[in-house]
Amino acid sequence: MDLIPLLERRRDQILAEATDKLARTRHSHYAASAQAENRQRLSRLYDLTLESIRTRNLVPMIEFAEALAEERFKGGFDLQEVQTAFNLLEEAIWKQVTDEMDCDQYPQAFGLTSTTLGAGKEALARQYVSLASRSQVRSLDLSQLFRGL
């Protein structure tokens, strides 16, 4: 079995699982959003994942992640919150792969999935760091940790 047909056929199950898990996280922005909105967000990420795997082209994923970082950064989301959504989608895909594919197909399926979502997470993190470095970020006073040294 090939990964692409599996992703096409199991789209609803994967999105339902990732959406349910996202709702159970303690991330305030996702908790404040309606479940339908969170599913729509995950659907866009899922569609880009499938497109990138199908075309073997990471550019759409990277461009999406960079734009998403900008949007979420301005919206006050922590980087960890947004990366959690990527991670939950990846876990849900992996579950379907292990349920449906033969063990000898795991390396390619996991590799394609992880490479695609990993490229998105890397672009997201890079853009967040870039945005944060341009913002006025408060410095932490760590002097109390070093008293008596």
C-alpha positions as CSV (number, residue, x, y, z in Angstrom):
1,M,0.0,0.0,0.0
2,D,1.2,3.5,-0.9
3,L,1.1,6.4,1.6
4,I,-0.8,8.8,-0.7
5,P,-3.9,6.6,-1.1
6,L,-3.8,5.9,2.7
7,L,-3.7,9.6,3.4
8,E,-6.6,10.3,1.0
9,R,-8.7,7.5,2.4
10,R,-8.1,8.1,6.1
11,R,-8.2,11.9,5.9
12,D,-11.3,12.2,8.1
13,Q,-10.0,9.8,10.8
14,I,-6.6,11.5,10.9
15,L,-8.2,15.0,11.2
16,A,-10.7,13.8,13.8
17,E,-8.0,12.3,16.0
18,A,-5.6,15.3,15.7
19,T,-8.5,17.8,16.4
20,D,-9.7,15.8,19.4
21,K,-6.1,15.7,20.9
22,L,-5.7,19.4,20.2
23,A,-8.8,20.2,22.1
24,R,-7.4,18.3,25.1
25,T,-4.2,20.3,25.2
26,R,-3.9,23.1,27.7
27,H,-3.0,25.7,25.0
28,S,-5.2,28.7,25.6
29,H,-5.6,29.8,22.0
30,Y,-6.8,26.4,20.8
31,A,-9.0,26.0,23.8
32,A,-10.6,29.4,23.1
33,S,-11.3,28.4,19.4
34,A,-14.3,26.3,18.3
35,Q,-13.4,22.7,17.5
36,A,-14.6,23.3,13.9
37,E,-12.1,26.2,13.6
38,N,-9.3,24.0,14.9
39,R,-10.2,21.2,12.5
40,Q,-10.2,23.7,9.6
41,R,-6.7,24.8,10.6
42,L,-5.5,21.2,10.8
43,S,-7.2,20.5,7.5
44,R,-5.1,23.2,5.8
45,L,-2.0,21.7,7.3
46,Y,-3.0,18.2,6.3
47,D,-3.8,19.2,2.7
48,L,-0.4,20.8,2.4
49,T,1.3,17.8,3.9
50,L,-0.5,15.5,1.3
51,E,0.4,17.9,-1.5
52,S,4.0,18.1,-0.5
53,I,4.3,14.3,-0.3
54,R,2.5,13.8,-3.6
55,T,4.6,16.3,-5.5
56,R,7.8,15.8,-3.5
57,N,7.9,19.6,-3.1
58,L,8.4,21.2,0.3
59,V,8.1,24.8,-0.9
60,P,4.3,25.1,-0.3
61,M,4.7,23.7,3.2
62,I,7.6,26.1,4.0
63,E,5.8,29.1,2.6
64,F,2.7,28.2,4.6
65,A,4.6,27.7,7.8
66,E,6.4,31.1,7.4
67,A,3.1,32.8,6.9
68,L,1.5,30.9,9.7
69,A,4.4,31.9,12.1
70,E,3.8,35.6,11.2
71,E,0.0,35.3,11.8
72,R,0.3,33.3,15.0
73,F,3.1,35.4,16.4
74,K,1.1,38.6,15.9
75,G,-1.9,36.7,17.5
76,G,0.1,36.0,20.6
77,F,0.5,32.3,20.2
78,D,3.5,30.6,21.6
79,L,5.7,28.7,19.2
80,Q,5.1,25.6,21.3
81,E,1.3,25.9,20.7
82,V,1.6,25.9,16.9
83,Q,4.2,23.2,16.9
84,T,1.9,21.1,19.0
85,A,-0.6,21.2,16.2
86,F,2.0,19.9,13.7
87,N,3.1,17.2,16.1
88,L,-0.5,16.0,16.8
89,L,-1.2,15.7,13.1
90,E,2.0,13.8,12.6
91,E,1.1,11.4,15.4
92,A,-2.3,10.8,13.9
93,I,-0.8,10.0,10.5
94,W,1.7,7.7,12.0
95,K,-1.1,5.8,13.8
96,Q,-2.9,5.2,10.5
97,V,0.4,4.1,8.9
98,T,1.1,1.5,11.6
99,D,-2.6,0.3,11.5
100,E,-2.7,-0.1,7.7
101,M,0.7,-0.6,6.2
102,D,3.2,-3.4,6.4
103,C,6.3,-2.9,8.6
104,D,8.6,-2.8,5.7
105,Q,6.7,0.3,4.4
106,Y,7.1,2.2,7.6
107,P,10.5,3.8,6.9
108,Q,9.4,5.5,3.7
109,A,6.0,6.5,5.0
110,F,7.4,7.9,8.3
111,G,10.3,9.5,6.4
112,L,8.0,11.3,4.0
113,T,5.6,12.4,6.7
114,S,8.3,13.5,9.1
115,T,10.4,15.3,6.4
116,T,7.4,17.2,5.3
117,L,6.0,18.3,8.7
118,G,9.6,18.7,9.9
119,A,10.3,21.2,7.2
120,G,7.2,23.1,8.2
121,K,8.2,23.1,11.9
122,E,11.7,24.3,11.0
123,A,10.4,27.1,8.9
124,L,7.9,28.0,11.6
125,A,10.6,28.1,14.3
126,R,13.0,30.1,12.1
127,Q,10.3,32.7,11.4
128,Y,9.3,32.9,15.0
129,V,12.9,33.5,16.1
130,S,13.3,36.1,13.4
131,L,10.1,37.9,14.5
132,A,11.0,37.7,18.2
133,S,14.4,39.1,17.6
134,R,12.9,42.2,16.1
135,S,10.4,42.6,19.0
136,Q,11.1,44.2,22.3
137,V,11.5,41.0,24.3
138,R,11.9,41.5,28.1
139,S,15.1,40.1,29.5
140,L,15.0,37.8,32.4
141,D,16.7,38.8,35.6
142,L,18.7,35.6,36.5
143,S,21.0,37.3,39.0
144,Q,19.2,35.5,41.9
145,L,20.3,32.2,40.5
146,F,24.0,33.1,40.8
147,R,24.2,34.7,44.3
148,G,26.9,33.3,46.4
149,L,29.0,32.1,43.5
